[in-house]
Amino acid sequence: MPRSTYRLPKIPEMTIRRLSVYTRCLLQLEEDGVATISSQELAERFNLNSAQVRKDLAYFGEFGVRGIGYHVTGLKAELQRILGLDREWPVALVGLGNLGSALFHYKGFTRQGFRIAVVFDDDPAKIGREIDGVPIVGTQDLAREVRARQLEIAIVAVPAEAAQTVTDQLVAAGIKAVLNFAPARLRVPREARLKNVDLSIELETLSFYLAQGNR
């Protein structure tokens, strides 16, 4: 499987995150039949900052047309290319407990081009079976399967005590990017990317605002 050669040097991570927001906005505009839109109109419609939109897009080139604005379909396609969404990404899911099962059935991954190609689990009752046509494989075969399927992205949804070991195995097998849902702070070598999703922290952030608002 060809690897992406696109590099994003010195671009703020928040800019990359906002590109995903812009892409979703453009998808909505395209569905609504909007052909062109200015940065100001885009900002007003989706509660964005027009100056920030222009600044973020300027990292990647000139996309607007004077007097017209942005061509919605063209800009959407360009942002999808920049984000690597112009291809399908096969993904490994490690852990098929309650959280792993919920993540497996989340339709948003597929809509954005991320396809769970294999599930790893240690439960003998699950190993060897399939879920919606996707094989469930024992973690003892993780390295072999990752290499055979040429996977580069993995989702970790295992208990905290197993998360670092699993992540080490994934990276050693060739995984380049890990999305961690385990309640543990993980370490990966510099050549790999790691994103932590701690649901309890997100809830604590919300509780902070509620608590402050009630004082």
Steps between C-alpha positions, in 0.01 A plus 500: 500500500653838403587730784406865496785732407319816613676679787367774726806680639453767767122511470315537833308192603192711567508609136497136391208433736310794354553364147281207604233747616520692172472176303180406682359847442579476130338157482184650647510789253545258211199298619302825518587576138726799574759546223709790631539674834717775649700455818265746672190308392665175605579648840151640553325179398706270721602734782863511391758779495545626142852636565600166651356312202707711259814464713463123530445449128794729414740238639412281204462746213250737342154350468266796465403687183472877523138609478372143524642341814566130532372234264342267755559168323854587395605624844342197669695267270824689563458488878418129483823447307700698755343301784564173321128434458522449125573132563373225728698425816474145636515507880573245772276504808652346813245405764139396444351572839216746553701800377667313215165368380354851505795633302470216249138590431563875478402594144700823496825313440373347177353828375842663529685213332619302803412129472560263788668209323579274796415477869742363760382356831612249763158346566504138372123521451550781245819392324438336164158656458399795283307815577325650198746314279809622687719225651573488873858387553692415817755759610771233477463535122500881505841554340434252219160648415616862511786425262292281270229765470755786479315695768625838621223614737370330813237576764579380851198423721642263759525526881758747627740233625528344153511819292876566497587138418248495215626833368861379507395193300312712247790737441748213472274343237499816289209709628579870452200662672313399815168636626488408868170467684653312794512699826880504499771738386701315239843545348598445139829556315551822306419338167147415616202726572281464809167663583333445837123517540421507873123505536513566874709814445247626248221448754706671771542800269124521459444462874742788561289738291182381668651537844630848425166604357320391814715711730 
